[in-house]
């Protein structure tokens, strides 16, 4: 079918930007109704179907070609025979499938193998290994065009790039003439894609200025750096949703795009990210490349989800950065931080993470969000919002509750899990020697003999670090064994998975912990009076008190109260 098709064929591949470039080119050619992929369906079968549709003789065919289409069962570029072949960029994607980036470069470069004798190769000079791409292209054609946002040695390099609120204006000097066009995007990557588009349109027999005007009609995918205004009951906030997909370059590009927009908004500037999936054994090293980008971002707050980002949170030193174990807790903090005229970037891969679910649900949650959202700091504010209690009778029925649905803390239950493990193991009173111990009553011991029971008691009274470490060391063979116990207990009791992020339970900005009155209620119902072997008061936290207090015929469970007397008065009906 391709041999009977006499009009220009444009083929596009790359680790990122291929869908957007295809859509930009098609927008420029919209007066000619080009044949193109539907959505980002770019695998081999979809490409072959498009080749069959060429029987209709459309004026242009613009084909997006995936790694799969180029690599599996022969190189489909020989069947496509493009007049123009484009590589938008090379990045760390599909690293679980390919042994290294050079392997990906080799496959992507194969798109040039099918070029017609007069064909044109268009290459992003700013991408990784552009030199290899250029050399490979030269083996197939003498018409090699490069583009760059800053390298003036490239064939096409903008004279100016002006970022505005929600759009970008690009000016190019080309063949002695000045061209200016607008794209409805704030992305450096989209600027690069528009340069590939310019190079393509300039090599087609069409009025170039009219085609460039048409670029202003281009609309990215809904979840590709989509800047949208969202109304809460009291004010407006702004989200940049970029959860269409992610590679390392795409993640970096999204953060840079966010930076171009922050000056247009007066409220909080927030970056919320989930993992880049499909990186295989390279995941940690590639994610760590985000550290410098985040350090130099314009964000006031950075919120990270998924295990792959734990090392990034550790690496970023100069920002308010926090790691989250689940999307629900992250969503809760995002709702709080999205104050009037705030700007939030949402970025992750489309699969392998629950982050896109958060991005999908957040606008609807913001529409209804009407909780105290004062200028109090994040953690103090969330403690205030999470202040709640339940009064439970001796049969473990709820007889009174307050703010149960918004209950929450900034501390964790780490020490309580030590205590539960000791109960489970029916630990006897053994002697333990502690090298040093800073106690709750400001006493400090160097060399102290104590007992397992004393350490267990300490777990129930806002323990300092030492007893938590010492009891854990006594109870568990190693850290992984402790984590295994906690995870099994969380699953068995159906607790929130944010209840015990660190061993001591202490609040830190970098590890977001949270438990609710319902989490404590589940523990109470499971262990009943065995919880109260040493005391009738189980207190967690220091600045904000949470816990369980037992009376003669009832219990009170509470979270985030600064004053214990207030809680005791409620228990005594004062």
Beta strands, then each sheet from edge to edge (+ up, - down):
strand 1: 8-13
strand 2: 35-36
strand 3: 60-64
strand 4: 84-87
strand 5: 120-124
strand 6: 143-148
strand 7: 156-157
strand 8: 160-164
strand 9: 167-174
strand 10: 177-183
strand 11: 226-231
strand 12: 236-242
strand 13: 269-273
strand 14: 301-305
strand 15: 320-324
strand 16: 343-347
strand 17: 388-393
strand 18: 398-402
strand 19: 431-438
strand 20: 444-451
strand 21: 537-540
strand 22: 545-550
strand 23: 554-561
sheet 1: 2+ 3+ 1+ 4+ 5+ 6+ 7+
sheet 2: 8+ 9- 10+
sheet 3: 11+ 12- 16- 13- 14- 15-
sheet 4: 18+ 17- 23+ 22- 21+
sheet 5: 19+ 20-
end
